[in-house]
Amino acid sequence: MKGDYADSDGTTRSYASTFCEAGKTYGISPYHLASRAAQEQGTNGTSQSISGNVSGLENIYNYFNIGAFATGSRTATINGLYYAAGNDESYLRPWNTRYKSILGSAKYISDKYVSVGQNTLYFQKFNVVNKSNGIYSHQYMSNIVAASYESARLKKAYSELNTELLFRIPYYQNMPGEKCIKPTSDSNPNTYLNTLAVDGYSFTSQFSSVNNLYYVNVDESVESVNISASPVSSSSSVSGAGSVSLNVGDNKVQVTCKAQNGSSKIYTIMIRRGQ
């Protein structure tokens, strides 16, 4: 999110000014908004949710993955884009520009979470304050460690500012007098991709993170394609994506998702360039 972005409506804006405008307009920290977008989309920004070129959902963006949950027939990303393509003027939908996606999502988070007491990352994951939407439910994210990862991003933003910070920390009955030691871990073992796509083309079968073989057909005139992919876990890395040159006939492309603990999973895309 460095620098400017060229939007689908022909305007050019900076991400910094957009997040600041959204924060000021809806009374929410622009640092929170930026870190949330980075948490949801990954540091490489290659997610289909913000590519704008998903077939049938062109120029639709969902920077905060609102409404993005998997079903039997659709991936979380596709469901999120269908939500973004819906009509709701109160949240600026359809999100057919990057600007509207960020501004509308900021209002959604402000209305649905911040203004009803879920105004920390902890409370957005573990709702113990918002009874109107159902205490212990109404969570923003399913990732159990999302709040921890996102707060680490926020710390980087505030680390050089000479200012006092106010923390809202829940206090429960029968809490121990000393903080608990964080459980030991061999680091995150997640090797799954959240999204995988050949930009501008569709797989012959629906993408699922558990399946590792996909087929795509392109015209003989297509000399290269772009592969986009993003991991489920922000601690995982992806290799093999990007621009790929094609020979006439069958082309085997492998995209690897490497987990924090060193394990990896290979996804294979067989691209047939028409003969």
Buried (B, 14 or more C-beta within 10 A) or exposed (E): BEEEBEBBEEEEBEBBEBBBBBBEEBEBBBBBBBBBBBBBBBEEBBBBBBBBBBEEBEBBBBBBBBBBEBEEEBBBBBBBBBBBBEEEEEBBBBBBBBBBBBBBBBBBBBBBBBBBBBBBBBBBBBBEBBEEBEEEEBBBBEBEEBBEBBBEBBEEBEEEEEEEEEEEEEEEEEEEEEEEEEEEEEEBBBBBBBBBBBBBBBBEEEBEBEEBEBEBBBEEEBEEBBBBBBBBBBBBBBEBBEEBEBEEEEBEBEBBBBBBBEBEBBBEBBBBBEE
